Amino acid sequence: MNHLPTSAKRWLMLLAGVVLLADCLYLVTVKVTHMGVVVPAMVGLVLVALSLYQAQWNMWLLAHPTAQMVWRWGLAGFFVWFATLLAYFAVLQFHSPRDGVSVQPNAIVVLGSSTPNAQPSPALAERLKLGYQLALQYPLAQVVVSGGVDFGQTVSEAQVMSNYLQSLGLPPSRILLEDKSTSTAENLVFSARVLLANGLSQNMPAVVVTNDFHTARASWIAVKAGWTQVRMAGAITPLYMRYNAWTREYFACVSGWLLGEF
């Protein structure tokens, strides 16, 4: 890119920034907001600003040597971070299972996600569709829907998920609600308690349903939470939000590791 004319660099930065901002703006309009949306939006804003005011910015840096040094180190750090993000994307692309069920489960646990306007988000809808397919495949398994009340919502994710599964045709008698959790770790800890209260142990064979990008972290947390015979089933993530979801999961893995969730 250093060999490109300055005008071409500016146009490329502007194009990249506008694409990132347009993508994030669209996701916000469909009620998808998380780190995987906020961070690309911030990068997009910086790219647009640099493309429009590159000359003024360079002149200011020349007049402030300390700021210039900080800027260079910041750019280096950004590119190192971006390289790790791309490496993480590669891992998810080639190692995300679509269906990891290999034994008859006693329980099918569907992990919650956002429920704007008391409706499943696109990613959650895919989880529920896969959970329903597994429920048909294993008619003796109890289905647990796990998720508390989202910020700004009045109905729990679990209730929204239960309603959706019933609309697909799953009998209410097969559904157990865990409606207190606010994280993946709580999903799995609280779901184990719900199963125990209904005569089932987390040591029995179980399958956890989530999205493909989330299976690795969910499996690590499940092991930490004491699930001994758990398998993962990964629902496909809609393409238009896939890379934003992967970016969010990147940060979730970092924070989960720092917080000792796995």
N, C-alpha and C positions, 0 to 999 in steps of 0.2 A: 504493500500500500504506500510505502514511502516513495516509490518510483512514480506514483500517479501525480498528475498536475494538481495544484492546490484547489482549483475549481472543482475537479472531479472528486477529490476527497470531501469537499464541503457538500456536494450533491449526494454522495454516498452516505455521509453522516446524517444528512437531512432525511433521506429516504428511509434509512434504518430507524431513525428516531420516530418518524411519522408512523411507520408500520407498527412499532412497539406500542406507541400511544394509542393507535386505533384499535389494536388487539385488546389492550387493557380496558379501554373505554367500553368496548362491546361487552366484555366480561362483566364489567360493573353494571351495565344495563340489564343483564340477565341474573343479577344478584350473586355474582361470584367475586368475592373480595378476600384476599389473603396475601401472604408474603410473595407468592408466585405471581401475583398481579401488581402489587405495590413496587417491588424491586425492578421489574422490567419497565414499569412506567417511569420510575426515577431515572433509569438509564436512558430511556427515550427522551425525557426532558433535557438531560445533559447533552445528548447528541444534537438535538434541535438547537439548543442554545449555542453550542460550539460551532455548528454550521453557520449560524447567523452572525455570530460575534467573534469569530475566530481571530481576526486581525486585532481587534481591541483587546482580547484576552491575552494574546501573545505579547502585545506591547506592555500590558500591565505586569505580566510575569517578568519581562526583561527589566522592569523598573523595581522589582521586588525579588531579589535573589533567594531569600529564604522561602518565600511562597513558591518560587519556581522549583526549588529542591523538593519541597513537600508535594507539589503537583506531580513531579516525576516519580517519586516513591509511591504516591497514590495510584498512578497509572500502572506501575509495575505490579503493585498489589492486586489491582483490579484484574489484570491479565492472568496472574497466577490463579486467582479465585475463579475466573471464567474457564480456565483450563481444567480445574477440578470439577466444575459444573458439567462441562462437556464429557469428562470421563465418567461422571455419575450417570449422565444421560445414556452413555454407551452401555453401561452395566444394566440399566433398566430396560433398554431396548432389546437386549439379547437374553436376559435372564428373568423376565417377569412371567410367572406361570399363569396360564389361563384357567386351568382346572387341576388342582393338586390332590383331588380326592382319590384315594386308592383302597379304602376300607369302608365298611358299613359304619356310618357315624351314629352315635346316640343323640347328638345335638348338632344343629346347624346354627351358628352365631353370625348374624349379619351386622357388621359394624356401621354405625351411623355416620352421616355427613350432613352438610347444610340442608335446611328445609325452608327456603324462602316462601313466604306466604302460605305456610303449612302444606307445601308440596315438595316432593323429593327433587333435589338438584339433579341435573343430567347424570352426574357421576353416581349419585346414590341410586337413581333409577336403574342403572346398569347392575349395581350390586344386588338390588332387590329382584331383578329379573333372573339373575344367576341363582340367587337363593331360592327362588320359586322353582326353577328347573331342578335343583338339587332336592328340594322337598318332594317333588313328584318322583324323583329317582329313588329316594330313600323315604318311603311313606311312614316308617316307624320312628324317624328322627323328630325330636322336638325342635322347633324353630325359635330362636331368641333374637329379638330385634333390640339393638342397644344404642341408646343415645338420649341425652337430656334435652333441656330446653335451650335453643339457640338464643344468642343475644338479640333482643328486639322481637322475639317471638313469644307466643303464649302457649303453644302446643309442643310437646316433646317430640324429638326426632323419632323416638320409639313408636309413639302413637301414629305419626304420619306414615312410618314404615309399615306398621300393622295394617292401617287402612289401605295402603297400596297393595300389599300382599293379598288382602281379602278381595280387593277389586280384581285381582288376577284369578281368584278362585280358591285361594287357600283357606280352609276352615279356621275360624277364630280359635277353636279348641287346640289347634296345633301351635299357636303362637304364644310365647311368653314375652312380656315387656320388661326391659331394664331401662328406666327413664330418668336416671340420676347422673349418669356419667358425662364428663365434659372433655375427655381425652381418650386416646387409644388405650392407654394404661388402665384408666378407670373402666372403659368398655369391658375389658377382659377380666378385671378383678370383680366388678359388680355383676357381670354376666355369670361368673362362677358361683356367686352367692345365690342368684336367681335359680340356677340349675340345682344347687344343693337343696334349696327350699322346696323344690319339686321332685326330690328323690333321685337326682342325677348328680354324678360327681364329675369334676373337671379332669379326673384321671381316666374317664371313659373316652373312647374314640370320639373326636369332634372335628368339625370343619369350620373354619372361620372364613367368612366371605367378605371381601373388600375389593378395592380396585387393584389392577395389576401392579401399579407403581408402589402400592402400599404393602404388598405381601411380605417383603423382606423385613421391614421394620416391625410389622405386626407380629411376625413369627418370633422375632427376638424378644419382643415385649411379652408374648404369650409364654415363652419359656421362663422368663424372669418371674411371671405371675403364677407359675406352678402348673401350667397345662402340660401334661406329659405325653398325650397321644393326639396332639392337634395337627391338622393339615390345613394348608391355605388353598383357597380358590380365588383367583383373580379375575374380576370382571374387566372388560375392556374400557378404557377411558376415551370419551369422545375426542376426536382429533383436534377440534378447534380449541380445546382447553388442555390438551395433553401436556404440552411443554410448560405451561404455567403451573399445572398440577405437579409436574416433576420438579420444578424449581421450588415449589412450596415444600415438597417432600425432602429435598436436599437440606433445607434449613431445619426441617423437623428432625431429620436424622442427626444433624449436628447438635441441636438442642437436647434431643433425647439422650445422646451419648454424654453430654455435659451434665445432665440432670440424673444420670444413672438409671434411666428407664430400662436399659438392656445391657 
